[in-house]
Amino acid sequence: MKIDVIGDIHGCFREFEELTKKMGYNWTTGIPIHPDDRKLAFVGDLTDRGPESIKVIEVVYQLVQKEGAHYSPGNHCNKLYRYFLGNKVQITHGLETTVAEYEELPPKKKAEVKNQFTFLYEAAPLYQILDNGKLIVAHAGIREDYIGKNSNAVKTFVLYGDITGKKNPDGTPERRDWAQHYQGKAMIVYGHTPIKEPKRANRTINIDTGAVFGNKLTAYRYPEDEVISVDSSLPYDESRFREKEDG
């Protein structure tokens, strides 16, 4: 099983296209397909903040439908899903960019995009268990004892990380660095917390290198255990990066 896991895209379609081409994917059909039967997997947070969230939704939907790509949601995906359901959500923290793009679409296209994303989200597992459990892809990570479970506590952990209930000075939730304590055999690939370089701890790797904040979009290649990145075309925002997670 050969898989390329893509970090948090956040509407950075240009970087997504460049990264997949760098890894040998061909876009002639309108979606990235690899000649060597490699599959793409996504850590979630496809949308918000970046310039082309709708295009990312459309391509990932087609990849999952036609090519058997692997997708599980991030917290931004969860919020967009709730928005499409008509739930009352705050259109902030990046959702406003996706909603603005969506509102510009003609009615028929709006319905299509809404249906595509709703299907994508509802068909997705909370996290991906791949290659007979040797590879786990979970948005903010997962504790070893949570693998195979889907309780509310597991969902909160997978979408938001190991949150303490406290806030950092910038208002973001304080999170423990669960990866430092992970002792499992499965390789866990995750994102959610933007860092400047991919971060390894035990058998885990964070590949959210902050493409939408002007740094890089990163992929993890399995089973090669390699990372590959492309530079972001967006303005760099130093304030968005955390060198380490708490605790």
C-alpha angles and dihedrals in degrees: 000000000000116000136173111202114205121210126228106315098185094188095312094137095159092057091045090055092046093048095050092047089051087056093051101263117149120222100190092114092049094259130071112264124174120221090215095059095254115157129216123232126190129212091208134250093102093162146038133070096025127092103249111038094142093056090050091052092050095049096045090048090054092045092053092045100043107022104031094243116172123244134170124172133258127207091270090052089051092052094048089050090053089048091054090049088058095249118150105260130160109255093219141099092057101318088102091069093053092045091049090053091046094050090055092061123098113254096258092050090046091056091047094051092045091051093046095051094042090052092045092051097043093047093048125099115234087246133357124254105193138175094022092309097310092112126043123186113194126162100234095009133262137244117244093243090053096057109114093020131102108188123140089261090055091047092052091049094047094047101038108016129237095326121189097202091248128105132236118232090263091056097254118130115269110243134194117229096246093174091069089065099041113120101169129124097228117093109241118205117189145152133184098114111075113228131170097238131022108274124218126196122166105318095338135094131191109211100178098116094168104256091169090052093056101265120096144309110229137196129196115217117214133232089007091066091221133136126215127185143182126205120255121245092211128096114278116247111191093186092068097065127090115197092203139009119241124271 
